Amino acid sequence: MNDPSIAMPLEYFERPATVYADSICAMTKKLATPYCPERALEYFTDKTRPGRCDVHTSPEWKKETAGDGEDKLLM
């Protein structure tokens, strides 16, 4: 999408080689795992790249074993 308030179309911008695009978890703002339900694309350098999401670590991330052996959903 071009921004008419600037004189240069967006397609002329080249991302620097030291900037990386990664999917992040929308909830934790950390690098997304295959199990994160919502993701967003963000850009980082080596210094600003976050760790991996520690909430959505498996297909069972919604379940937490309660002390009485019952599963409950995490919100």
N, C-alpha and C positions, 0 to 999 in steps of 0.2 A: 504494500500500500504506500503510495507516495504522499508525502506531506507537502502541501502547496506553500506552507510558510517558510520552507527552506528552498534554496535554489538548486539542490542536487537530489535527483531521484534516489530512492532507497537502494535500488539494485547496484549502485556504484560503490556501496560500502563493502569492504572486504574484512572479514573477521581476522584479527591477528592470530598467528600460529600458536600463541601462548594462551589463547582463550578457547575453552572447551564447552560444548553443549552437552548437557546431561539431563535425564529425566529425574525429577525429584518427587518425593511423596508430598502431596498437597497438604497433608496433616502435619507431618513432622518436619518438613522442609529439609530433609536429608535425602541422599541418593536413593532412588526408588528401587525396591526389590520387585521380583515378578508378582508378588502378592499385594502390592499397594493398590487399593481400589481406585484412587484418583491420583493422577500424575500431572505435572506441569514441566515444561521445558525451561531450563535456566542456563545461564552461562557463568563459567567459573574460570579462575586461574588455578595453578597448582596450590597457591597459598590460600585461596578462598573456598576450595572444594570441600564440601561437608562429608562426614562419614555416612555409612550405609544406614538406612532406616532400621531402627531396632524394635519397632512395634509390629510391623507386617513381615514377620520372618518365616511364616509357613502358611499353608492353606488353612490352618486351624487358628489363625490369629484372632478370630472373634471369640474363641472359646477360652475360658480360664477355668481351671479346675478349682472349685470351691473346697473348703475344708471338709464338707460333708459328702464329697464325691459327686455332686451335681455340677453340671456345666452351666455357666451363665454368660450372657453376651456382654461384651465390653462396648461402651459407647464412647 
